Amino acid sequence: MTDQAVDTGSRTPDAARRPSGETAASAPCPPAPPSRFLGRTRELKELLADIERAGLNTIAGRKAPRARVLLIAGRPGSGRTALAEELVRQVADRYPDGVLRARLTEPGGTPVPTGRAARGLLGQLPAPAAPGADEDELTATLRAALASRRVVLLLDDAADAEQVDELVPDTPDCLVVAVSRGPLTGIPDVRPCVLGGLDTHSAVDLLTRRTGPVRVTVDPCAAQQLAEECHGEPATLLLAGGWLADRPKVAVADLVAQLRADPAAGPLDRVLGLVHDGLPAAAARMLRLLSLAPAGLVDPHTASALAGCSPQAATETLDTFHRLALLHQVPATGLLYEVPGCLHPLLTALAARLDRPAELRLARARALERTVRMLHACRLAAETGEAALARRQALPRALRFAGPEEAATWLDERREALLTAAALAVADGELDTLARRLMSQLVRALVAHVGTEDATCDLYAVHRLVLDVAERRSLPREKAAALLNLADLDARTGRTAEALTRYRAALDAGREGRDPYAVGRAMESLGGAHQELGDLDRAADWYGRALAERLARDQRADAARLYGRIASAHACAGRHEEALRHWRAAVTEHRRGGDVAACARALGELARAQEYTGRFEESLRTCREAVARARRAGDERLEAGLHLRLADTLERLGDPTAARLHRESAGRMLGDELAGVPEERG
């Protein structure tokens, strides 16, 4: 999604597509590969010198309170990103904690929220913030994480000074390289490096690399004229060179003449128009529709769905676009490309002018449908067993993954695009059915391949989108489910007060939608949230309401669990007689249900409650029964824990010999783990 640039070699992938948990700052930077960077010698020298230049604070005798900010300003397509990458490559060895990258503008021109950019940078450290944290919390966490590090921050395509200012570390040991269209007024001590066109020699050299030396050598004047017509812009020169390379019999002078025939348009518009008009009709239509690709990322499946052709035909066309410099290939991936940021608005304008709105909506719907099917196949790849194998074999060959590793890689490379696709589908408002299916499959794929803990931030974002759709479409059951999922994530990350508010809203939505499952879940979760906050009376009250709901529906297993939770709340409040009564009820329900392991656990807790109330002989008998049931269930860890509890009870009853035997039994079961198990003292 970066601009077409002067650097014609390999490119560094955008930071937002870095795999979860992988960090550019977790290890010293390896030696940089040789660069194929062209021109910009003077600008690069000035930027390197600006790093060492004394700032205003130094001149005034004060220590610099923040990181130095270097600004590279220029129009999209001027090579500003390539210059920033080359600068970072040359100074990376001075910053041992690595390079962090963030793009601050969407391909369509929408500024990226500062909180989202800060979360992406934190994920690269890694120092992930809590899901649902607001912008101020995220930026404060980022500054705290960078306070003890020496890193380079590359902030690409900044929309304004406020975006950059919120992300600047409060330490002079870091360096910020910002790329923007114009000056960032408001950030102190920033001197912009403004880019124009390439010098003539570098521009002609870039053309030579694209077209070969023959045509430039036979007509050097025409090559210089073409460089002038392109205003020395690297993106325009790359397109012009690709157009000439695709037409080996066309002279450079002929291209110059065609460009001069339409002097009103800008150079990039003129060259893109020539390239577009020279494509076959189907390929030209596909090129325009690539502007609909989420996050500017395109693969054969996305392209084939947008254009309505086969994946094989899409693969061949994308390869042609890559040769023409219409697409960049994402490094370290297979057939994954990105639409250059400077071309995205031009392609959007072409699509709006040449394609009907209904055709664009149909293309977007086809792409969403294909994405849903790919996510379904991705999730199936993580499943095991004969039934999962049969479901995978039933898929079309083009949708099958070779194995779970390939599916996980596919999901990781496209996580940003998939989240963007979900957000765009929800914002559209007319594709809510597809959006709901997409978000459902995305959640399942993330849980299957990434895990709930590692994908918490992504899951939080998806559930918020589900909530938006449910509220817009007045779907109380889906609203309750989304609120419960969000509240669970809040509770898991320590945001108990926020979770409490969402559980109450989920309870109201569940009642409105007459969803007994949501109502019962919300009540039980409200009890858990109040217990976490230390309000044990309200916790027991909400557990009791949830219990009444379960008993009314004869859900005995859930009722048994709730008896245990009520007993736990009473025990924490010191009401041991009440705890004893409810643990007995829990044991009874587990016996009826035939859950031997759960019954053993409940008996162990019942023995603890009996011990607290001074019923030591009863506690001893109950604990022995619990050990027997744990042995029947085959749960050695549970049995070992009960042996330890039984040993404590025997010691209180004055039988250290029997207590020692039970501890030895637990030791044989736990082995080395026993060293980390503290002795219980009631």
Buried (B, 14 or more C-beta within 10 A) or exposed (E): BBBBBBBBEEBBBBBBBBBBEEBBBEEEBEEEEEBEBBBBEEBBEBBEEBEEEEBEBEEEEEEBEBBBBBBBBBBBBBBBBBBBBBBBBBBBEEBEBBBBBBBBBBBBEEBBEBBBBBBBBBBBBBBBBBBBBEBEBBBBBBBEBBEEBBBBBBBBBBBBBBBBBBBBBEBBBBBBBBBBBBBBEEBEBBEBBEBEBBBEEBBBBBBBBBBBEEBBEEBEEBBBBBBBBBBBBBBBBBBBBBBBBBEEEBBBBEBBEBBEEEEEEBBBBBBBBBBBEEBEEEBBBBBBBBBBBBBBBBBBBBBBBBBBBEBEBBBEBBBBBBEBBBBBBBEEBEBBBBBBBBBBBBBBEBBEEEBEEEBBBBBBBBBBBBBBBBBBBBBBBBEEEEEBEEBBEEBEEBBBBEEBEBBBBBBBBBBBBBBBBBBBBBEBEEBBEBBBBBBBBBBBBBBBBBEEEBBBBBBBBBBBBBBBBBBEEEBBBBBBBBBBBBBBBBBBBEBBEBBBBBBBBBBBBBBBBEBBBBBBBBBBBBBBBBBBBEBBEBBBBBBBBBBBBBBEEEBBBBBBBBBBBBBBBBBBBEBBEBBBBBBBBBBBBBBEBEBBBBBBBBBBBBBBBBBBBEBBEBBBEBBBBBBBBBBEBEBBEBBBBBBBBBBBBBBBBEBEEBBEBBBEBBBEBBEEEBEEEEEEEE
